[in-house]
Amino acid sequence: MDTIRFQAMLDNAKLLITAWHDNKLIGIARCLTDFVYITYLADLAVDEDYQQQGIGKQLIKEVKNNTDKACSITLLAAPQAIDYYGYIGFNAHPSAWILKEN
């Protein structure tokens, strides 16, 4: 992905939560949200060297702390993370649809 598109992704997120170790970015939760009804967790990423330390769970907790308590979080899981979300309390939903332009 080119730098301009990546920067636009960050600039246009409504809620961006980050985790740092010293001066190194180690985790990010990038969300689109109305803050009261729904939050789309577009990206949740934790540096491989810092995984399995609760950082992803803490990022999600901070998303919840920055939205209304009744606001739901919705996401599409990357294939390698499907089991993770069920493990931390998310429920699978059978009717998600994606339309991608070629």
C-alpha positions as CSV (number, residue, x, y, z in Angstrom):
1,M,0.0,0.0,0.0
2,D,1.4,3.4,-0.9
3,T,2.1,6.0,1.8
4,I,-0.6,8.4,0.6
5,R,-3.3,5.8,0.9
6,F,-2.0,4.6,4.3
7,Q,-2.0,8.2,5.6
8,A,-5.6,8.8,4.3
9,M,-6.7,5.6,6.2
10,L,-5.3,7.1,9.4
11,D,-6.5,10.6,8.8
12,N,-10.1,9.5,8.1
13,A,-10.5,7.2,11.0
14,K,-13.0,8.5,13.6
15,L,-11.2,6.8,16.5
16,L,-7.6,5.7,16.6
17,I,-6.1,4.0,19.7
18,T,-2.5,3.1,19.7
19,A,-0.1,1.2,22.0
20,W,3.5,2.1,22.4
21,H,6.7,0.6,23.9
22,D,9.1,3.5,24.4
23,N,9.1,5.2,21.0
24,K,7.9,2.1,19.1
25,L,4.3,1.7,17.8
26,I,3.4,-1.8,18.8
27,G,-0.4,-1.8,18.4
28,I,-3.3,0.0,16.7
29,A,-7.1,-0.1,16.7
30,R,-8.5,2.0,13.8
31,C,-12.2,2.6,13.9
32,L,-15.1,4.2,12.1
33,T,-17.8,5.1,14.6
34,D,-20.7,7.3,15.5
35,F,-19.7,6.8,19.1
36,V,-23.2,5.8,20.3
37,Y,-24.6,3.0,18.2
38,I,-21.9,1.2,16.3
39,T,-18.1,1.1,15.9
40,Y,-16.6,-0.7,13.0
41,L,-13.2,-1.9,14.1
42,A,-11.5,-1.7,10.7
43,D,-8.0,-2.7,11.9
44,L,-6.7,-4.3,15.1
45,A,-3.0,-5.0,14.8
46,V,-0.3,-5.9,17.4
47,D,3.4,-6.3,16.5
48,E,4.2,-10.0,16.4
49,D,6.9,-9.5,19.1
50,Y,4.3,-8.2,21.5
51,Q,1.4,-10.6,20.9
52,Q,-0.2,-12.7,23.6
53,Q,0.4,-10.1,26.2
54,G,-3.1,-8.7,26.3
55,I,-2.4,-5.7,24.1
56,G,-5.1,-6.4,21.6
57,K,-7.6,-6.9,24.4
58,Q,-6.5,-3.6,26.0
59,L,-6.9,-1.8,22.6
60,I,-10.5,-3.1,22.4
61,K,-11.1,-2.1,26.0
62,E,-9.9,1.5,25.1
63,V,-12.2,1.5,22.1
64,K,-15.1,0.6,24.4
65,N,-14.0,3.3,26.9
66,N,-14.1,5.9,24.2
67,T,-17.6,5.1,23.0
68,D,-21.0,4.9,24.7
69,K,-21.5,1.9,26.8
70,A,-24.3,0.6,24.6
71,C,-22.2,1.1,21.4
72,S,-21.5,-2.3,19.7
73,I,-18.2,-3.2,18.1
74,T,-18.3,-4.9,14.7
75,L,-15.4,-6.2,12.7
76,L,-14.3,-8.5,9.9
77,A,-11.6,-10.9,11.1
78,A,-8.5,-11.6,9.1
79,P,-8.3,-15.4,8.5
80,Q,-5.5,-15.9,11.0
81,A,-7.4,-14.1,13.7
82,I,-10.8,-15.8,13.5
83,D,-10.4,-17.9,16.6
84,Y,-9.0,-14.9,18.6
85,Y,-12.2,-12.9,18.5
86,G,-14.4,-15.7,19.7
87,Y,-11.9,-16.4,22.5
88,I,-12.1,-12.8,23.8
89,G,-15.9,-12.6,23.7
90,F,-17.0,-11.6,20.2
91,N,-19.9,-13.5,18.7
92,A,-19.8,-14.6,15.1
93,H,-22.5,-13.2,12.8
94,P,-23.6,-15.1,9.7
95,S,-24.6,-12.2,7.5
96,A,-21.6,-10.2,6.7
97,W,-21.2,-9.1,3.1
98,I,-18.2,-7.5,1.2
99,L,-18.3,-5.7,-2.1
100,K,-14.9,-5.0,-3.6
101,E,-14.4,-3.2,-6.9
102,N,-11.7,-4.6,-9.2
